Amino acid sequence: MMRFRNQFLGVLLIALGIVSLRADEILNTLRGTCSIAVSTEPDRFDLRLDRGTCVDHKDCHESNMQQPLNAFAGLTIDDLRREGARIDAVLTAEAGRLTCSGSIHDSKLTGDFTFVPNRAFVARMKELGITGVDSEKLEAYTLFHIEASWVKSLQEAGVTGIDASNLIALKIFKVNSDYAERLAALGYPKLPAEKLIAMSIHGVDTTDIKQVQAMGYKPTVDELIQMRIFKVTPDFIQRMQAKGFNNLTISKLVQIRIFKLAE
């Protein structure tokens, strides 16, 4: 009886492991409609992807973004002048491959797309500790050209809290290892990804930090963000000091800006 129980538990554990493995490895091919046209921005295509029924603002999966002219194999600007031509435009990235297949009409490629995830990329991300990557995220990583080497460089620069959900924001707001390393050199090491995103959104610049530190201030990360939001610049601080306010804290300087006391 004990032998049977042990065998049963062994089989159960193996089965649970297989289920877990399969659940983690199931990556579906995504399908929908697509269009590609020349963007109003120079050297760019406008790419639109639609997936879902989108009824009453529900089940909507729409993506509108720009891609470089060299992003697609099989498509050039000249191709968009070939009325009625059948085109397969293929965007290949480390996270997967997106193919927009259709015909040209009114200088636009319109048709259907398929996105095939790259399992090897998922494996590389797991090695970096990034889990919870599904087909939808991989599609977004492909569109934003997110690579494992970039993620690794951020980690090596000391960035903490990187996960599958904040990679897009890190990429959109151009957070890179150089930015993280320059901040670390100024006394802000091992910053969480979310803080770096906020700092980049508000344009926290290391040159300004150096100037503020040279004035004797040691602002926290949150204070640096507030200083950018309320335009507490090195020039503003110098103007306040010229008026005799030499001992104002960052908090007081922010309040002066908020309540327009310097005007």
BAKE-429307 format. One line per field, with one value per residue (C-alpha): x, y, z; residue number from 1; residue in three letters. Coordinates in nm, 2 decimals. Example, Ala and Ser with C-alpha at 12.3 -4.5 7.8 and 13.67 -1.06 7.14 Angstrom:
xx	c(1.23_1.37) $
yy	c(-0.45_-0.11) $
zz	c(0.78_0.71) $
i	c(1_2) $
aa	c(ALA_SER) $
This chain:
xx	c(0.00_0.28_0.46_0.15_0.10_0.46_0.42_0.10_0.26_0.55_0.32_0.11_0.42_0.54_0.20_0.18_0.53_0.42_0.11_0.30_0.56_0.30_0.11_0.43_0.53_0.20_0.25_-0.03_0.01_-0.18_-0.39_-0.58_-0.59_-0.32_-0.24_0.09_0.12_0.39_0.40_0.39_0.71_1.02_1.16_0.88_0.59_0.26_0.16_-0.19_-0.28_-0.64_-0.72_-1.06_-1.42_-1.40_-1.78_-1.88_-1.51_-1.47_-1.23_-1.03_-0.67_-0.55_-0.19_-0.09_0.27_0.55_0.83_1.15_1.14_1.39_1.18_0.99_1.14_0.95_0.81_0.95_0.79_0.80_0.58_0.31_0.27_0.20_-0.18_-0.32_0.01_0.02_0.27_0.41_0.57_0.77_0.90_1.15_1.27_1.42_1.08_0.90_0.80_0.51_0.38_0.13_0.00_-0.24_-0.27_-0.19_-0.48_-0.45_-0.08_-0.16_-0.10_-0.41_-0.46_-0.42_-0.13_0.01_0.25_0.46_0.63_1.00_1.03_1.41_1.36_1.13_1.40_1.66_1.43_1.38_1.75_1.74_1.46_1.19_0.88_0.51_0.59_0.29_0.22_0.07_0.37_0.60_0.41_0.47_0.83_0.86_0.71_0.94_1.24_1.31_1.61_1.75_2.09_1.93_1.75_2.07_2.26_2.00_2.04_2.41_2.38_2.20_1.84_1.61_1.24_1.25_0.96_0.76_0.51_0.75_0.98_0.77_0.77_1.15_1.19_0.94_1.10_1.45_1.59_1.92_2.23_2.42_2.15_2.14_2.52_2.54_2.28_2.46_2.79_2.60_2.49_2.17_2.26_2.03_1.73_1.40_1.27_0.96_1.16_1.38_1.08_0.94_1.27_1.30_0.94_1.00_1.34_1.56_1.90_2.24_2.39_2.13_2.19_2.56_2.49_2.24_2.48_2.76_2.53_2.53_2.20_2.15_1.80_1.63_1.49_1.14_1.27_1.46_1.13_0.94_1.22_1.16_0.78_0.78_1.09_1.32_1.63_1.98_1.92_1.61_1.80_2.08_1.82_1.68_2.03_2.10_1.79_1.95_1.77_2.07_1.92_1.61_1.54_1.43_1.09_1.07_1.20_0.92_0.66_0.79_0.73_0.39_0.26_0.44_0.61_0.91_0.70) $
yy	c(0.00_0.24_0.15_0.22_0.56_0.66_0.56_0.76_1.07_1.04_1.02_1.31_1.53_1.45_1.53_1.86_1.95_1.87_2.08_2.37_2.34_2.33_2.62_2.82_2.72_2.76_3.05_3.11_3.25_3.58_3.68_3.99_4.26_4.50_4.81_4.98_5.33_5.60_5.81_6.18_6.15_6.12_5.77_5.59_5.36_5.38_5.03_4.94_4.61_4.51_4.20_4.13_4.23_4.57_4.59_4.87_4.93_4.57_4.30_4.57_4.49_4.77_4.89_5.20_5.28_5.38_5.16_5.25_5.21_4.92_4.73_4.52_4.27_4.25_4.61_4.94_5.29_5.21_4.90_5.12_5.28_4.94_4.95_4.60_4.43_4.14_4.20_4.00_4.25_4.07_4.22_3.99_4.06_3.86_3.82_3.69_3.74_3.95_3.91_4.15_4.00_4.18_4.41_4.77_5.01_5.39_5.37_5.15_4.78_4.63_4.27_4.01_3.96_3.67_3.69_3.39_3.41_3.30_3.04_3.08_3.44_3.34_3.10_3.37_3.60_3.32_3.30_3.68_3.62_3.76_3.54_3.58_3.64_3.56_3.60_3.94_4.07_3.91_4.09_4.42_4.34_4.27_4.60_4.79_4.58_4.47_4.24_4.02_4.19_4.53_4.38_4.22_4.55_4.72_4.45_4.48_4.85_4.79_4.85_4.66_4.55_4.48_4.25_4.15_4.44_4.74_4.65_4.85_5.16_5.13_5.11_5.39_5.64_5.54_5.41_5.25_5.13_5.45_5.66_5.42_5.42_5.80_5.82_5.56_5.76_6.06_5.87_5.70_5.33_5.03_5.23_5.05_5.04_5.24_5.52_5.54_5.55_5.84_6.02_5.97_6.08_6.41_6.46_6.43_6.52_6.42_6.76_6.94_6.70_6.78_7.15_7.11_6.90_7.15_7.40_7.18_7.00_6.62_6.57_6.24_6.07_6.19_6.54_6.53_6.44_6.72_6.97_6.88_6.90_7.24_7.38_7.41_7.45_7.54_7.88_7.93_7.83_8.08_8.35_8.27_8.28_8.61_8.74_8.63_8.30_8.08_7.81_7.71_7.33_7.16_7.13_7.51_7.58_7.36_7.54_7.87_7.75_7.60_7.91_8.15_8.33_8.43_8.64) $
zz	c(0.00_0.09_-0.23_-0.43_-0.26_-0.33_-0.69_-0.71_-0.56_-0.80_-1.10_-0.97_-0.92_-1.27_-1.41_-1.23_-1.36_-1.71_-1.68_-1.53_-1.81_-2.08_-1.93_-1.93_-2.28_-2.46_-2.69_-2.94_-3.29_-3.30_-3.60_-3.70_-3.97_-4.06_-4.26_-4.35_-4.50_-4.53_-4.22_-4.20_-4.00_-4.22_-4.29_-4.11_-4.19_-4.00_-3.88_-3.76_-3.61_-3.51_-3.31_-3.15_-3.22_-3.04_-2.97_-2.72_-2.65_-2.53_-2.66_-2.84_-2.93_-3.14_-3.21_-3.39_-3.41_-3.64_-3.78_-3.97_-4.34_-4.32_-4.05_-4.30_-4.54_-4.86_-4.85_-4.97_-5.03_-5.40_-5.34_-5.20_-5.54_-5.71_-5.70_-5.66_-5.59_-5.34_-5.06_-4.77_-4.53_-4.26_-3.94_-3.77_-3.42_-3.14_-2.97_-3.28_-3.64_-3.76_-4.12_-4.28_-4.60_-4.83_-5.13_-5.22_-5.25_-5.24_-5.14_-4.84_-4.77_-4.62_-4.52_-4.25_-4.01_-3.82_-3.53_-3.44_-3.10_-3.06_-2.78_-2.77_-2.67_-2.38_-2.26_-2.27_-2.07_-1.81_-1.77_-1.68_-1.43_-1.65_-1.64_-1.73_-2.09_-2.32_-2.69_-2.65_-2.47_-2.72_-3.00_-2.82_-2.76_-3.14_-3.23_-2.99_-3.09_-2.73_-2.71_-2.43_-2.45_-2.37_-2.07_-1.95_-1.98_-1.76_-1.50_-1.51_-1.47_-1.14_-1.24_-1.01_-1.04_-1.41_-1.51_-1.82_-1.77_-1.74_-2.03_-2.28_-2.07_-2.02_-2.39_-2.48_-2.24_-2.35_-2.02_-2.10_-1.91_-1.97_-1.80_-1.51_-1.47_-1.49_-1.21_-1.01_-1.04_-0.89_-0.59_-0.71_-0.76_-0.80_-0.89_-0.94_-1.30_-1.21_-1.06_-1.37_-1.59_-1.39_-1.41_-1.78_-1.84_-1.66_-1.82_-1.51_-1.65_-1.49_-1.59_-1.38_-1.09_-1.10_-1.08_-0.80_-0.60_-0.66_-0.48_-0.17_-0.23_-0.21_-0.36_-0.33_-0.64_-0.57_-0.52_-0.85_-1.02_-0.84_-0.94_-1.30_-1.27_-1.11_-1.30_-1.00_-1.22_-1.12_-1.27_-1.06_-0.74_-0.83_-0.87_-0.53_-0.38_-0.54_-0.36_-0.03_0.01_0.06_0.29_0.11_0.11_-0.21_-0.05_0.00_-0.35_-0.49_-0.28_-0.41_-0.76_-0.69_-0.53_-0.76_-0.47_-0.68_-0.92) $
i	c(1_2_3_4_5_6_7_8_9_10_11_12_13_14_15_16_17_18_19_20_21_22_23_24_25_26_27_28_29_30_31_32_33_34_35_36_37_38_39_40_41_42_43_44_45_46_47_48_49_50_51_52_53_54_55_56_57_58_59_60_61_62_63_64_65_66_67_68_69_70_71_72_73_74_75_76_77_78_79_80_81_82_83_84_85_86_87_88_89_90_91_92_93_94_95_96_97_98_99_100_101_102_103_104_105_106_107_108_109_110_111_112_113_114_115_116_117_118_119_120_121_122_123_124_125_126_127_128_129_130_131_132_133_134_135_136_137_138_139_140_141_142_143_144_145_146_147_148_149_150_151_152_153_154_155_156_157_158_159_160_161_162_163_164_165_166_167_168_169_170_171_172_173_174_175_176_177_178_179_180_181_182_183_184_185_186_187_188_189_190_191_192_193_194_195_196_197_198_199_200_201_202_203_204_205_206_207_208_209_210_211_212_213_214_215_216_217_218_219_220_221_222_223_224_225_226_227_228_229_230_231_232_233_234_235_236_237_238_239_240_241_242_243_244_245_246_247_248_249_250_251_252_253_254_255_256_257_258_259_260_261_262_263) $
aa	c(MET_MET_ARG_PHE_ARG_ASN_GLN_PHE_LEU_GLY_VAL_LEU_LEU_ILE_ALA_LEU_GLY_ILE_VAL_SER_LEU_ARG_ALA_ASP_GLU_ILE_LEU_ASN_THR_LEU_ARG_GLY_THR_CYS_SER_ILE_ALA_VAL_SER_THR_GLU_PRO_ASP_ARG_PHE_ASP_LEU_ARG_LEU_ASP_ARG_GLY_THR_CYS_VAL_ASP_HIS_LYS_ASP_CYS_HIS_GLU_SER_ASN_MET_GLN_GLN_PRO_LEU_ASN_ALA_PHE_ALA_GLY_LEU_THR_ILE_ASP_ASP_LEU_ARG_ARG_GLU_GLY_ALA_ARG_ILE_ASP_ALA_VAL_LEU_THR_ALA_GLU_ALA_GLY_ARG_LEU_THR_CYS_SER_GLY_SER_ILE_HIS_ASP_SER_LYS_LEU_THR_GLY_ASP_PHE_THR_PHE_VAL_PRO_ASN_ARG_ALA_PHE_VAL_ALA_ARG_MET_LYS_GLU_LEU_GLY_ILE_THR_GLY_VAL_ASP_SER_GLU_LYS_LEU_GLU_ALA_TYR_THR_LEU_PHE_HIS_ILE_GLU_ALA_SER_TRP_VAL_LYS_SER_LEU_GLN_GLU_ALA_GLY_VAL_THR_GLY_ILE_ASP_ALA_SER_ASN_LEU_ILE_ALA_LEU_LYS_ILE_PHE_LYS_VAL_ASN_SER_ASP_TYR_ALA_GLU_ARG_LEU_ALA_ALA_LEU_GLY_TYR_PRO_LYS_LEU_PRO_ALA_GLU_LYS_LEU_ILE_ALA_MET_SER_ILE_HIS_GLY_VAL_ASP_THR_THR_ASP_ILE_LYS_GLN_VAL_GLN_ALA_MET_GLY_TYR_LYS_PRO_THR_VAL_ASP_GLU_LEU_ILE_GLN_MET_ARG_ILE_PHE_LYS_VAL_THR_PRO_ASP_PHE_ILE_GLN_ARG_MET_GLN_ALA_LYS_GLY_PHE_ASN_ASN_LEU_THR_ILE_SER_LYS_LEU_VAL_GLN_ILE_ARG_ILE_PHE_LYS_LEU_ALA_GLU) $
